[in-house]
Structure formats: C-alpha cells, structure tokens
Amino acid sequence: MELEAGQVAVVTGAASGIGLAMARRFAAEGLRVVLADVEEGALAKAAGELSADGAEVLARTVDVSKRDSVLALADAAYDAFGAVHVLCNNAGVGSGAEGRMWQHEPNDWTWAFAVNVWGVFHGIQAFVPRMIEGGAPGHVVNTSSGDGGIAPLPTASVYAVTKSAVVTMTESLYAHLRAERARIGASVLFPGPHMLRTGLWESHRNRPERYAKQRPRRTPYRTLDQYEAAMKQAGQEVLFTPVEEVAGHVVDGIRADRFWMLPPSEHSDRQIRARSQSMLDRANPAYLESFILD
C-alpha cells in the first residue's frame, strides 16, 4: 500500500507513547489522523499539538473494551472524512497482577483481555467491513509484544497471554482478507527491539471501577524509572527504543505489505528458534528456565 496525502489513519491508544508516535508519523506523511484514547486530557493535548503542526485531526475519547464506543468511533471517522485507509489497533494495558497465576485476581485477567484482545476485535469489526466496501487499498496494524507474541515472560503472564492472542487474531485476519481478495493488508507489530518509554507501566491510572481489584496490592506499583534504577543498581543496563523508531517501522511495513513488523533482534531470534525447536522436538520449554523464580 502506498501512503498518500489525504488518506485517513485511525490510531487507538493515541494520546501517548507508540500510538502518538504513529499518529505524528502518519500526519508527517500527509495523512489525516483520527486519535482515539480513553485518557481525555492527554488526548486533547496530543490533538492540539498535531493540529498546531498543521495536521488535520479528529480526536475522540474511546474505551476500546466497549463495542459501542468503538462503533461510535468508526461512525465519527467516516462522518468526518468519508473513508479510513489505515487502522492501528494499538491501545493496551498491563494487568497489575501479582504472584503466581493461581493467585491472580480474575479482574486482572478480565480487564487485560477487555482492552488488549476485545479492543482489537472491536476495531476489526467496526472498521474492516467499511474499509473493504470502500474499495481503496488499506492496512490494519495490531500491536502485540515480544512478551507473549514471541515467548512469554512468566512474571507478566496475563499481558503475555493477551498479546499471544493478538498474534493469532492477526494471522486469522490476514487469511480472511486474502480469502476475500480484499485490498486490505494486515500486520502484527512487535514494538522494539528494546524496551520503550510508554505509559504501559502506569496502566492502573485508567483502570475502570468495573474492573477494580478486589483486594489491596501487596506491593506498590513500580514505575519504569524505578525499574530502570533497580536494574542499574544490579549492574544491568536497560536499552530503550525510541517510539519514533517504532512508528517508522510501521510506516515502512505498511508500504512493504509486511505481516511481521518485527525489528531485527538477536534476542528475539534466539527466543523464536528455541521455542520452535522445543515444539518440533516435543520437548519441555527450556527457553523459560531463565525466568523461573525461586
């Protein structure tokens, strides 16, 4: 797909982090952008900055876990611009779960699945039929993660399970679009190859009451800065990938019709090989041993 001035890109989770970086890059390419986010104040700030830079912007407060909210977003986008060419289902949260899996609160899983999995599905159902009907070339990008999308980080198992589901959903979407001979591409995005400075670590700030924890946390939430400081104290440097680099990877991937938006990484490649070999050998998942806790 060629990205051209005047086309329309919809990005969820667009008020900050990867989503905002993608919106800025699309705007720089001349696209009109639809920003969707649950965080109203940050969304207004992001939209104002993009508009001030000359972009044509539509901003909508959206809770992707609610089907009606995403359907309303699609209506607003088509009412404003008449078409959508790029859809980035990017909104995501960390669950805040503590302890072993059998100790997790069900609401940690319910909330994470509502946003990370159902949010992507709602986006697909709200936009893809209209994109196909429009007849123009288009592309859908679903944000996954190396945690789960490649191999799970057991200390963040809820998040990993949801991001694994996003990969399978996108593979299925790709097959369905090809079966329909639609002019719509599909990609799964693995942001990286290093860590990113995003608001994912503070996801709890937007946790709805309907998904509230039923008991107090045993430990305080840890910020990214606290994690980085702890790693440095342990003698381990934490590398970060700029979100702008991720956005560039997305634009390049759309133009190349690249399904796996997976940046080169020796670490990721080792995980992929180890996991695949474990399956081929019908062997126990030795690639998880380094994560097994005392």
Disulfide bonds with the S-S distance in Angstrom:
none
